[in-house]
Amino acid sequence: MQPVSTRSELSGQKLSRPAQVAESIKKFIVTEGLVPGDRIPSEPELIERFGMAKGTIREALRILDAQGLVKSRTGPGGGTFVHEVSRERAEALLGNYFYFKDLTISDVYQLRRVLEPELVASLAGNLPPRVIEDLEAILASYAEPATTDEEERDQHVASLRFHKVLADQTSNPLLSFVIGFMLTILSDITVSRRLYTPINLDLWARGRDYQTRLLEALKEGDSKAARAIMTAHMQTAQPLMEGQEAFSLKRFISD
């Protein structure tokens, strides 16, 4: 069985021979219906299957290990096994790609405006009681405006956690991951660039009001209202956050 493809179908980038083998092993895992914990063929079996040298096979396995898709164990019962990549690891790996991309508030909200209204519309009337309690507890954590920069920072992070809890409730794993990752990026941007300063009472008041009304619409099962409230929330929050971003840039230049 030779490697299926010599190029990434979408990017057109030519793959090295070990990378080709790694891709073929992934296809083998899917084709054979292997699940996390299942053993993949041994090194000699892979050499025979792919007709590649030992060094190429070992490098392919190292690639898959670095991606978190396989794990090797030594000793009795050892071997190489299929491994499920955790969401945290996937976000960390993807975050490395964006590390030097200099994302802006506008970049993030361009996606938020599209995805989050549809997310909440699909969740209306479908939230378990424990999730509603979690959301109410988050809202209660910033019932009053912050009086210090540290409190403002914590309230910003908590407000984004409100949205993250919602993203975790969708049955669509891709939508959940994309929104969750996007919120993690926004939280990191907010904290690292100190976008929570100066304290913005308008941002706090409007944001909390939208979230309170959104939660009521979700509890009542009103998907149309939930979508409209989230749309307005995103449209209002973006210019306010862009204002915080502009202030941060001016502060950086003056320093």
C-alpha positions as CSV (number, residue, x, y, z in Angstrom):
1,M,0.0,0.0,0.0
2,Q,1.7,3.2,-1.2
3,P,1.0,6.7,0.3
4,V,-2.3,8.0,-1.1
5,S,-1.2,11.5,-1.9
6,T,2.1,13.4,-2.5
7,R,0.4,16.8,-1.9
8,S,-2.0,18.4,0.5
9,E,-5.1,18.6,-1.6
10,L,-6.1,22.0,-0.5
11,S,-2.8,23.9,-0.1
12,G,-0.9,22.2,-3.0
13,Q,2.1,22.0,-0.7
14,K,4.4,19.0,-1.5
15,L,4.8,16.6,1.5
16,S,8.0,14.9,2.5
17,R,8.1,11.1,2.3
18,P,7.6,10.7,6.1
19,A,4.7,13.1,6.0
20,Q,3.2,11.2,3.2
21,V,3.4,8.0,5.2
22,A,2.0,9.8,8.3
23,E,-1.0,10.8,6.2
24,S,-1.5,7.3,4.9
25,I,-1.3,5.9,8.5
26,K,-4.1,8.3,9.5
27,K,-6.2,7.2,6.5
28,F,-5.5,3.6,7.6
29,I,-6.7,4.3,11.1
30,V,-10.0,5.8,9.7
31,T,-10.5,3.0,7.1
32,E,-9.9,0.3,9.7
33,G,-12.2,2.0,12.2
34,L,-9.6,2.1,14.9
35,V,-10.4,4.1,18.0
36,P,-8.3,5.6,20.8
37,G,-6.5,2.8,22.6
38,D,-6.3,0.5,19.6
39,R,-2.9,-0.7,18.6
40,I,-1.6,0.2,15.1
41,P,0.5,-2.2,13.1
42,S,4.1,-2.8,14.4
43,E,7.1,-1.1,12.8
44,P,8.0,-4.2,10.7
45,E,4.4,-4.5,9.6
46,L,4.3,-0.8,8.6
47,I,7.6,-1.2,6.7
48,E,6.1,-4.1,4.7
49,R,2.8,-2.3,4.2
50,F,4.2,0.9,2.9
51,G,7.4,-0.4,1.3
52,M,9.4,2.3,3.1
53,A,12.7,2.2,5.0
54,K,12.8,1.9,8.8
55,G,13.9,5.5,9.2
56,T,11.0,6.8,7.1
57,I,8.5,4.8,9.2
58,R,9.9,6.0,12.5
59,E,9.9,9.6,11.3
60,A,6.2,9.2,10.3
61,L,5.4,7.9,13.7
62,R,7.2,10.8,15.3
63,I,5.1,13.2,13.2
64,L,1.9,11.5,14.4
65,D,3.1,11.5,18.0
66,A,3.9,15.3,17.8
67,Q,0.4,15.8,16.5
68,G,-1.0,13.8,19.4
69,L,-2.6,11.2,17.3
70,V,-0.6,8.2,18.5
71,K,1.3,7.3,21.7
72,S,4.0,4.7,22.1
73,R,4.4,2.5,25.2
74,T,7.4,0.3,25.9
75,G,7.6,-3.0,27.9
76,P,5.2,-5.9,28.0
77,G,2.0,-5.0,26.1
78,G,3.8,-2.1,24.5
79,G,3.5,-0.7,21.0
80,T,2.0,2.3,19.2
81,F,-1.6,3.1,20.0
82,V,-4.2,5.5,18.6
83,H,-4.6,8.5,20.9
84,E,-7.4,11.1,21.0
85,V,-6.2,14.7,20.8
86,S,-7.6,16.7,23.7
87,R,-9.4,19.9,22.9
88,E,-6.9,21.8,25.0
89,R,-4.0,20.4,23.0
90,A,-5.7,21.2,19.7
91,E,-6.4,24.8,20.8
92,A,-2.7,25.1,21.9
93,L,-1.4,23.8,18.6
94,L,-3.7,26.0,16.6
95,G,-2.9,29.0,18.9
96,N,0.8,28.6,17.9
97,Y,-0.2,29.3,14.3
98,F,-1.8,32.6,15.2
99,Y,1.0,33.6,17.6
100,F,2.6,36.0,15.2
101,K,-0.5,36.9,13.2
102,D,-1.3,40.1,15.1
103,L,-5.0,39.4,15.2
104,T,-7.3,42.4,15.9
105,I,-10.6,42.9,17.6
106,S,-12.2,43.3,14.2
107,D,-10.8,40.0,13.0
108,V,-12.4,38.2,16.0
109,Y,-15.8,40.0,15.8
110,Q,-16.1,39.3,12.1
111,L,-16.6,35.7,13.1
112,R,-18.5,36.3,16.3
113,R,-21.2,38.3,14.4
114,V,-21.7,35.3,12.1
115,L,-21.5,32.3,14.4
116,E,-22.8,33.2,17.8
117,P,-26.3,34.4,16.8
118,E,-26.8,31.0,15.1
119,L,-25.4,29.2,18.0
120,V,-27.8,30.7,20.5
121,A,-30.8,30.3,18.2
122,S,-30.1,26.5,18.1
123,L,-29.8,26.4,21.9
124,A,-33.1,28.1,22.8
125,G,-35.2,25.9,25.0
126,N,-32.5,23.2,25.0
127,L,-30.3,24.2,27.9
128,P,-30.2,21.8,30.9
129,P,-31.0,23.3,34.4
130,R,-27.4,22.9,35.5
131,V,-26.1,25.0,32.6
132,I,-28.7,27.7,33.3
133,E,-27.5,27.8,36.9
134,D,-23.9,28.1,35.7
135,L,-24.8,31.0,33.4
136,E,-26.7,32.7,36.2
137,A,-23.7,32.3,38.5
138,I,-21.4,33.8,35.9
139,L,-23.7,36.8,35.5
140,A,-23.9,37.2,39.3
141,S,-20.1,37.4,39.4
142,Y,-20.2,40.8,37.7
143,A,-23.5,42.1,39.0
144,E,-21.7,45.3,40.0
145,P,-19.2,47.3,37.9
146,A,-15.5,46.9,38.6
147,T,-13.7,49.4,40.7
148,T,-10.1,48.3,40.0
149,D,-8.2,47.2,36.9
150,E,-7.9,43.7,38.3
151,E,-11.6,43.4,38.8
152,E,-12.3,44.8,35.3
153,R,-9.9,42.1,33.9
154,D,-11.6,39.3,35.8
155,Q,-15.0,40.6,34.7
156,H,-14.0,40.6,31.0
157,V,-12.7,37.0,31.3
158,A,-15.9,35.9,33.1
159,S,-18.1,37.6,30.5
160,L,-16.3,35.6,27.8
161,R,-16.7,32.4,29.9
162,F,-20.5,33.0,29.7
163,H,-20.2,32.6,25.9
164,K,-17.9,29.7,26.2
165,V,-20.4,27.8,28.3
166,L,-23.0,28.3,25.6
167,A,-20.5,27.1,22.9
168,D,-20.0,23.9,24.9
169,Q,-23.7,23.1,24.7
170,T,-24.0,22.7,20.9
171,S,-24.1,19.2,19.5
172,N,-22.0,20.4,16.5
173,P,-18.4,19.7,17.6
174,L,-16.9,21.9,14.8
175,L,-19.0,24.9,15.8
176,S,-18.2,24.4,19.5
177,F,-14.5,24.2,18.8
178,V,-14.3,27.2,16.5
179,I,-16.3,29.5,18.8
180,G,-14.5,28.2,21.9
181,F,-11.1,28.7,20.3
182,M,-12.2,32.2,19.1
183,L,-13.2,33.1,22.6
184,T,-9.9,31.9,24.0
185,I,-8.0,34.1,21.5
186,L,-10.2,37.1,22.5
187,S,-9.5,36.5,26.2
188,D,-5.8,36.2,25.5
189,I,-5.8,39.4,23.4
190,T,-7.8,41.3,26.1
191,V,-5.5,40.3,28.9
192,S,-2.1,40.5,27.1
193,R,-2.9,43.9,25.6
194,R,-4.7,45.2,28.7
195,L,-7.9,46.0,26.8
196,Y,-9.7,45.9,30.1
197,T,-8.3,49.4,30.9
198,P,-9.5,52.0,31.3
199,I,-12.6,50.7,33.1
200,N,-15.5,51.0,30.7
201,L,-18.9,51.3,32.4
202,D,-20.8,51.4,29.2
203,L,-19.2,48.2,28.0
204,W,-20.1,46.5,31.3
205,A,-23.7,47.8,31.5
206,R,-24.6,47.0,27.9
207,G,-22.9,43.6,27.8
208,R,-24.5,42.4,31.0
209,D,-27.9,43.7,29.9
210,Y,-27.7,41.8,26.6
211,Q,-26.5,38.6,28.4
212,T,-29.4,38.8,30.9
213,R,-32.0,39.2,28.2
214,L,-30.3,36.5,26.2
215,L,-30.5,34.0,29.0
216,E,-34.2,34.8,29.5
217,A,-34.8,34.1,25.8
218,L,-32.9,30.9,26.0
219,K,-34.9,29.7,29.0
220,E,-38.2,30.6,27.2
221,G,-37.2,28.7,24.1
222,D,-37.4,31.8,21.9
223,S,-34.8,31.2,19.2
224,K,-35.8,34.3,17.2
225,A,-35.3,36.6,20.2
226,A,-32.1,34.8,21.1
227,R,-30.6,35.4,17.7
228,A,-31.7,39.0,17.6
229,I,-30.3,39.7,21.1
230,M,-26.9,38.1,20.3
231,T,-26.7,39.9,17.0
232,A,-27.3,43.3,18.7
233,H,-24.8,42.3,21.5
234,M,-22.1,41.6,18.9
235,Q,-22.8,44.8,17.0
236,T,-22.6,46.9,20.1
237,A,-19.6,45.2,21.7
238,Q,-17.4,45.4,18.7
239,P,-17.0,49.2,18.5
240,L,-16.7,49.4,22.2
241,M,-13.9,46.9,22.2
242,E,-12.3,48.5,19.2
243,G,-12.2,51.7,21.3
244,Q,-10.4,49.9,24.1
245,E,-8.0,48.5,21.5
246,A,-7.3,52.0,20.1
247,F,-6.7,53.4,23.6
248,S,-4.3,50.6,24.2
249,L,-2.4,51.3,21.0
250,K,-2.1,55.0,21.9
251,R,-0.8,54.1,25.4
252,F,1.8,51.8,23.8
253,I,3.0,54.6,21.4
254,S,3.2,57.2,24.2
255,D,5.1,54.8,26.4
